[in-house]
Amino acid sequence: MIEDMRVYRVDLHHHVDTDPRDVIGYSAVELAEAARGHGLEAIAVTPHDGIFDDPAAVRAAAEIGVLLIPGIEKKIGGREVLILNVGPGEVPGAFSFDDLRRLRAAAGERILTIAPHPFYPLSTSLGREMDAVADCIDAVEVAHLHGFGIDPNARAERWARARGKTLVANSDTHDLALLGRNYTEVEADGPGAMALFRAIRSGRCRARTAPISFVGLVRFAFGVVLYQTVMRLAFRDGRRRDRSIS
């Protein structure tokens, strides 16, 4: 073991109230405070198709002992990829997997890419495309929604083992109640993003996850899924009314 190594608890997939697609009821600073309460030392805020850009929130998180890594959950060809430690302009709207390959080559160790919920039954999951873009992926997510004999993560774990990819457990929070059940223990030589990324790519980490409880499942179904559906419909109807008025 390298001298001065220690284990950091991280969770690298979160959404907050600035998300351009989902309606979230808490800020990045509130997320950081809740994360600290669960013993997390590093988190990543990954808006849908929009890079998190709030230096004040990053500083506020640091003051309470949490590294807040800006990122994006980018839809590429209809499939989502987490790209961490990127800034404004680095991941434009028109962005292909070849663009991601070029970004990875230029950025080197500075960024980390993760396949989120890769084999969950979602149209945005990488799924069968995983093999074609394996060179674009550093790590594979163990997602939070599993239990009652159903675990789409099992296929992700098999895929990662077969291809030498690291597994990381993330919360994909849309509700702070999702925190604490999924996280990754990373053995790194420092708390910075690049040190954590090097350790993850090297496999010096362990994904920690627990099945969702019945109460947690009900809360997720009604507090996240149903709420998001209602809010999206309301937003869409509001835009229709605005157009009719104009």
N, C-alpha and C positions, 0 to 999 in steps of 0.2 A: 504494500500500500504506500502511495506517495505521502511523504510527510506533510502535515497540515491539512490532509483530507478530512472532510467531515460530511455528514449526511444532511441534506436540505430537503425540506418537504415542499413540493411545488404542485401547482394545478394550472394547466396552461390553455384553458378554453373557457372563456366567460363572455357574457353579454351584459351591457349596462344601458342606462337610459338614453344614451346618444346613438344607440343602434339605429341604422336607417331603415331596417325592415321590421323589427319586432318592438313591441311596446313593453318596456321594462320599468319596474317601479323603484329602482335604486340607482345611485350614482356610482362612479368608479371608486370614489373615496369610501363610500359606504360598503362597497364590495371588499375593499382592502381591509377595512376595520373588521368586517365579519370573517374574512380569511385569516387575519391575525388571531382572532378568537379561536379558530380551529387549528392553530399552530402552523399555518402555512407561511412560508418565507418568500415565495415568489409566485406571482400569478401573471397571466397574460389576458389582456382584453382584446377580443377578436370580433369586431362588428362584422355583420354580413355585408360584404362588398364595399367596405369603407374602412380605411386605416384609422385606428384610434390615435388621435392627435390632441392630447391635453397635458402639456408639460406641468401645469399646476397640480393636476391630479397625481402625476408621477412623483412630484416632489412631496406632496402630502402623504402619499403611500410610504415613501422612503422614511419620512419622519416617524411613522409608527412601526417601522421595521419590516416593511413589505416591498420587495422589488416588483414594480409594475412594468411589465414588458408590453409595449404597443405591438399590435398585430392586426390581422385581418382574416376573416373566414371568406376566402375568395372563391367564387363560382367560376370555374374554368370549363368551358364546353358543357355547362350544365352540372358539373360535379364539383364538390367543395373540397378545398384544401386549406389548412391553417398555415399561414406564413407569419412567422414571429420575428420581431425586432426590425421592422421596416418602418420607413417614414413616408411623409406625403410625397406623392409623385412616383414612388417606386413600383407601385402596382396599379397601373391605370385601368380604366374601364375595359378597354379592349386588351385582353391579356390571354395568351395561349400557354400551353405546356412548354412549347419551345421558348417562349418568353421567360417562363419560370426557370427553365434550364439555364438561360443566359443570366438571369438574376442570381441564381445560385453560384454560377461560375464567377461572377463579378464580386459578389458579397463574401464568398468563402464561409468562414466559421461564424460570421456575424449573425446569420439568420438560421432559423430552424424551420423545417416543414414537417407537418404532421397530417396523416390521413385521418380525418374525424369520422367517428361512427361508420367505418368503411363498409360493413356488410349488414347494416341495419336496413330494413325495407323502406328506404326513403329514395325518392327520385334523384336527390342530390348526392347520395353516397357514391363513392368511387366504385364499389362493387367489382364487377367483372373487368373494369378498366384498370384495376390495380396493377396487373402484370405489365401493361403497356407503359405505365408511368412510374414504375418502381424506382427508376433512377431519380425521380423528382421528390422522393419521400425519404425523410430521415427516420421517422418514427411512426408507429401505428397506435391509434387511440383505443384504449379500453373504455368504452362509454358507460354512462351511469345507469341506463335503463335496462336492467336485467333482473331476473328472479322468477320464482314460481315455475322452475323447470325450463325457462326460455332464456337463452343467452346468445345473442348474435355475436358477442365478443369471441366466442370459441373459434369461429372461423377466422377471425382477425388474428388470433393468437397462433393458429396453425400457419397462416400465411406468413406472418412475421418470422416465426421460427425457421420456416423453409428458406427464407431469403435473407436471413441474418439481420433483420430490422428490429429495433428496440420497441418495446411496448411501454406506453405511458398512459396512466389513468387520469382522466379529466372529468370535470363536473358538467361542462357545457351549461353553465348556470343561466337560467331565465328567472329563477326564484332563489333567494338566498337559503331557503330550506334545503336546497340540493347540495350545499357545501358540506364537506367533511367526510363523505362516504367514499369518494374517489380522489386519490392524490397519488403522487409518485415520490418515492424517496430516492434522491439523487446524491451519489457520493462524488463530490467535486472539490477542487482545490481553492474554491472561492465562491462568493455569493453572486457574482456578476453574471449577466446573461450568457456571455461567451463561454465562461467556465462551466456553467450548467449545460449549455448546448454540447460542448465537447464531451462531457461526461455521459450525456444521453446518447450521443452518436456512438460512443464507445461501449455502451451497454452497462455502464456502472450505475444502474438504477433498478428499482423494483416497483412495479405497479401495484398499488393497494386499492382494492375495491371490495364492496360488500353488496349483496343483493338488496334490492329495494324492498321496503316493507309494504304491507297492504295500505297502511295509512299514507305512506310516501307515494305509492302508486296513485291513490285517489287524489292526493294533493296535486301530483303532476298532471293527471288527466283533466282536472277541473281548474286548477290554479294556473296552469301553463298552457296546455293545448287548447282547452275551451276558451280561455281568456284571450289568447292570441287570435283565435279564429273570429271571435266577436269583435275585437278591436280592429282587425284588418277589414272586416266587412263594414264596420262603422266608418273607417277612414275612407274606404272606397266609395261608400254612399255619399260621404261629405264632399269628396272631389267631384262626384257627379252633380251634386247640387250647385257647387261653385261654378261648374261649366254652364249649367242651365241658366244661372243668374247672369253670367257674363254674356 
